[in-house]
Amino acid sequence: MDPTQHLAHTWNWGYVALSYVIAAFAAYISLELASRIGHNKDGRRRRLLAQGALLGYGIWAMHFVGMLAFDLDALVQYNLFTTVLSGLAAVGFVTAALFIVDSGRPSLGRFLTGGVVAGFGISVMHYTGMMALQTGAPTTYLALPFILSVVIAVAAATIALFLFAQVSSDRALQLPNATLLRLKVGAGLVMGAAIVGMHYTGMAAIKFSRVVDTLQTDGFTTDTTVLSILILFATFLVLGLALVYIVTGNDNKPAVGKSGD
């Protein structure tokens, strides 16, 4: 298709950077929770639920901040129902993947199965979220970036699940606390990059036609300003409270960890 028939767009690099910060922060918080997962069955289940909710929400928040960075030359609104549905998909599939890996002895098969489930859920979240974007412009999808985005999502999810298992292993908990912290921060930065990579690869798959119809909104809609304020406020509130819990909680230090370096 002739590129001149597509709507022009620019990138807000401040939002792009913020999307990475949110992804890396959510990944780090999830790694911290994974390292405190414990062996008590009920407590472990609660931690997994909290971990899945925080990571799924963090990925969803990163996605929509990344979409806000995509400044399209058209009137843009978001369908609130579809927006919320995409977030629930991320939380549900990521949480299911964590329980799959935790259901038995860690193995390559479990990591791959969990990675496929979580990666599929992240992809569903991304493209459902794109459906929430209403411009009145017909959209097309490029096959190669679309397929590549799904592959990246599965690979990133598989690596994330492997890292969660590593930081919660007895071997990791024998490391000095400062060393373990550096490993989790580094892993969070890498996971954040992988999550963001999937999002922007997926964005490259979507083209908006210049043939714009009259914008027809479905259900409850909101503009980008309202959405950005709500998402940013909720994101830093949720992740901030989780960080406060980790820093001040009674189980701040792993029971078998060593202090110092």
C-alpha positions as CSV (number, residue, x, y, z in Angstrom):
1,M,0.0,0.0,0.0
2,D,1.2,3.5,-0.8
3,P,2.7,5.0,2.5
4,T,1.2,8.4,1.6
5,Q,-2.3,6.9,2.2
6,H,-1.5,6.4,5.8
7,L,-2.1,8.9,8.6
8,A,1.0,10.6,9.8
9,H,2.2,10.2,13.3
10,T,4.9,11.4,15.7
11,W,6.3,10.1,18.9
12,N,6.2,11.8,22.3
13,W,9.6,10.7,23.6
14,G,8.8,11.6,27.1
15,Y,5.9,9.1,27.1
16,V,8.2,6.6,25.4
17,A,10.7,6.9,28.2
18,L,8.0,6.8,30.9
19,S,6.6,3.6,29.4
20,Y,10.0,1.9,29.9
21,V,10.2,3.2,33.4
22,I,6.8,1.7,34.3
23,A,7.6,-1.6,32.6
24,A,11.0,-1.9,34.4
25,F,9.5,-0.8,37.7
26,A,6.7,-3.3,37.5
27,A,9.1,-6.0,36.6
28,Y,11.4,-5.2,39.5
29,I,8.4,-5.2,42.0
30,S,7.3,-8.6,40.7
31,L,10.9,-10.0,41.1
32,E,10.9,-8.7,44.7
33,L,7.6,-10.4,45.4
34,A,8.9,-13.6,43.7
35,S,11.9,-13.6,46.0
36,R,9.6,-13.5,49.0
37,I,7.2,-16.2,47.8
38,G,7.9,-18.5,50.8
39,H,6.9,-22.1,51.3
40,N,3.6,-21.7,53.1
41,K,0.9,-22.8,50.7
42,D,-1.7,-20.1,51.5
43,G,0.9,-17.4,51.7
44,R,2.5,-18.5,48.5
45,R,-0.9,-18.4,46.7
46,R,-1.5,-14.9,47.9
47,R,1.9,-13.8,46.7
48,L,1.4,-15.3,43.3
49,L,-1.9,-13.5,42.9
50,A,-0.4,-10.2,44.0
51,Q,2.6,-10.8,41.7
52,G,0.4,-11.6,38.7
53,A,-1.9,-8.6,39.4
54,L,1.0,-6.2,39.7
55,L,3.0,-7.4,36.7
56,G,-0.1,-7.7,34.5
57,Y,-1.3,-4.2,35.6
58,G,2.2,-2.8,35.0
59,I,2.4,-4.2,31.5
60,W,-1.1,-2.9,30.7
61,A,-0.2,0.6,32.1
62,M,3.0,0.6,30.1
63,H,1.0,-0.3,27.0
64,F,-1.4,2.6,27.3
65,V,1.4,5.1,28.2
66,G,3.1,3.8,25.0
67,M,-0.1,4.4,23.1
68,L,-0.3,7.9,24.4
69,A,3.2,8.4,23.0
70,F,1.8,7.6,19.6
71,D,0.6,11.0,18.4
72,L,-1.7,10.3,15.5
73,D,-2.8,13.1,13.1
74,A,-6.5,12.5,13.9
75,L,-9.0,12.9,16.7
76,V,-8.4,10.0,19.1
77,Q,-10.7,8.6,21.8
78,Y,-10.6,5.4,23.8
79,N,-13.4,3.0,24.5
80,L,-13.3,2.5,28.2
81,F,-14.9,-1.0,28.2
82,T,-12.4,-2.4,25.8
83,T,-9.6,-0.6,27.6
84,V,-10.5,-2.3,30.9
85,L,-11.0,-5.6,29.2
86,S,-7.5,-5.5,27.8
87,G,-6.1,-4.9,31.3
88,L,-8.0,-7.9,32.7
89,A,-6.6,-10.1,30.0
90,A,-3.1,-9.1,30.9
91,V,-3.6,-9.8,34.6
92,G,-5.5,-13.0,34.1
93,F,-3.1,-14.6,31.7
94,V,0.1,-13.5,33.5
95,T,-1.4,-14.8,36.8
96,A,-2.3,-18.2,35.2
97,A,1.2,-18.5,33.8
98,L,2.7,-17.9,37.3
99,F,0.5,-20.7,38.7
100,I,1.5,-23.0,35.9
101,V,5.2,-22.6,36.7
102,D,4.6,-22.9,40.4
103,S,2.5,-26.1,40.1
104,G,5.5,-28.4,40.2
105,R,9.2,-28.6,40.0
106,P,10.6,-25.9,37.7
107,S,11.4,-27.3,34.2
108,L,12.0,-26.1,30.7
109,G,8.5,-27.4,29.8
110,R,6.8,-25.5,32.5
111,F,8.7,-22.3,31.6
112,L,7.8,-22.7,28.0
113,T,4.1,-23.5,28.7
114,G,3.8,-20.5,31.1
115,G,5.6,-18.3,28.6
116,V,3.2,-19.2,25.8
117,V,0.2,-18.5,28.1
118,A,1.6,-15.2,29.4
119,G,2.9,-14.1,26.0
120,F,-0.5,-14.9,24.4
121,G,-2.2,-12.9,27.1
122,I,0.1,-9.9,26.6
123,S,-0.5,-10.1,22.9
124,V,-4.3,-10.2,23.5
125,M,-3.9,-7.2,25.8
126,H,-2.0,-5.2,23.2
127,Y,-4.3,-5.8,20.3
128,T,-7.5,-5.5,22.3
129,G,-6.1,-2.3,23.6
130,M,-5.5,-1.1,20.1
131,M,-9.2,-1.9,19.3
132,A,-10.0,0.6,22.1
133,L,-8.4,3.4,20.1
134,Q,-11.1,5.1,18.1
135,T,-10.1,7.4,15.3
136,G,-12.6,6.8,12.5
137,A,-9.7,5.7,10.4
138,P,-9.7,2.1,8.9
139,T,-6.7,0.1,10.2
140,T,-4.5,-2.5,8.5
141,Y,-2.0,-4.9,10.1
142,L,1.4,-5.7,8.7
143,A,2.0,-9.5,9.0
144,L,5.7,-9.5,9.8
145,P,5.7,-7.0,12.7
146,F,2.5,-8.6,14.1
147,I,4.1,-12.1,14.2
148,L,7.3,-10.7,15.6
149,S,5.5,-8.9,18.4
150,V,3.8,-12.2,19.5
151,V,7.2,-14.0,19.3
152,I,8.8,-11.3,21.4
153,A,5.9,-11.4,23.9
154,V,6.3,-15.2,24.4
155,A,10.1,-15.0,24.6
156,A,9.9,-12.1,27.1
157,A,7.3,-13.9,29.3
158,T,9.4,-17.1,29.3
159,I,12.5,-15.3,30.3
160,A,10.5,-13.4,33.0
161,L,9.1,-16.7,34.5
162,F,12.6,-18.2,34.5
163,L,14.0,-15.2,36.4
164,F,11.2,-15.3,38.9
165,A,12.1,-18.9,39.6
166,Q,15.8,-18.0,40.0
167,V,15.3,-15.2,42.5
168,S,13.1,-17.3,44.6
169,S,15.4,-20.4,44.6
170,D,17.3,-21.4,47.7
171,R,20.6,-20.8,45.9
172,A,19.6,-17.2,45.2
173,L,18.5,-16.6,48.8
174,Q,22.0,-17.7,50.0
175,L,23.5,-14.7,48.2
176,P,24.3,-11.5,50.1
177,N,21.3,-9.2,50.1
178,A,23.1,-6.5,48.2
179,T,24.1,-8.9,45.4
180,L,20.6,-10.3,45.2
181,L,19.2,-6.7,45.0
182,R,21.6,-5.9,42.1
183,L,20.5,-9.0,40.2
184,K,16.9,-8.1,40.6
185,V,17.4,-4.5,39.5
186,G,19.4,-5.7,36.5
187,A,16.8,-8.3,35.6
188,G,14.0,-5.8,36.0
189,L,15.7,-3.4,33.5
190,V,16.2,-6.3,31.0
191,M,12.5,-7.4,31.4
192,G,11.4,-3.8,31.0
193,A,13.2,-3.5,27.7
194,A,11.7,-6.8,26.5
195,I,8.2,-5.7,27.4
196,V,8.6,-2.3,25.7
197,G,10.2,-4.0,22.7
198,M,7.0,-6.1,22.2
199,H,4.8,-3.1,22.5
200,Y,6.6,-0.9,20.0
201,T,7.0,-3.8,17.6
202,G,3.3,-4.3,17.8
203,M,2.7,-0.6,17.2
204,A,4.8,-0.9,14.0
205,A,2.3,-3.5,12.7
206,I,-0.6,-1.1,12.7
207,K,-1.3,1.4,9.9
208,F,-4.2,3.9,9.9
209,S,-5.7,4.9,6.6
210,R,-6.0,8.5,5.5
211,V,-9.6,7.7,4.4
212,V,-11.2,8.8,7.7
213,D,-14.9,8.2,8.3
214,T,-16.9,10.2,10.7
215,L,-15.8,9.1,14.2
216,Q,-18.3,6.7,15.6
217,T,-17.8,6.0,19.3
218,D,-19.0,2.8,20.9
219,G,-20.0,2.8,24.5
220,F,-18.3,5.0,27.1
221,T,-15.3,6.8,25.7
222,T,-12.7,9.3,27.0
223,D,-10.0,11.4,25.5
224,T,-6.3,11.0,25.9
225,T,-5.8,13.6,28.6
226,V,-8.3,12.1,31.0
227,L,-7.0,8.6,30.3
228,S,-3.3,9.6,30.9
229,I,-4.1,11.3,34.2
230,L,-6.1,8.3,35.5
231,I,-3.5,5.7,34.4
232,L,-0.5,7.5,35.6
233,F,-2.1,8.3,39.0
234,A,-3.2,4.7,39.5
235,T,0.1,3.2,38.3
236,F,2.4,5.1,40.6
237,L,-0.1,4.7,43.5
238,V,-0.3,0.9,43.1
239,L,3.4,0.3,42.4
240,G,4.4,2.9,45.0
241,L,2.3,1.1,47.7
242,A,3.8,-2.2,46.6
243,L,7.3,-0.8,47.0
244,V,6.5,0.6,50.4
245,Y,5.2,-2.8,51.5
246,I,8.4,-4.5,50.3
247,V,10.7,-1.9,52.0
248,T,8.8,-1.8,55.3
249,G,7.3,-5.3,55.5
250,N,8.3,-7.7,58.2
251,D,9.7,-10.1,55.7
252,N,11.8,-7.5,54.0
253,K,14.9,-9.8,54.2
254,P,14.8,-13.4,53.0
255,A,15.2,-15.7,56.0
256,V,18.3,-17.4,54.7
257,G,19.9,-14.4,53.0
258,K,23.2,-12.9,54.2
259,S,23.6,-9.3,55.0
260,G,26.2,-7.2,53.4
261,D,28.0,-7.8,50.2
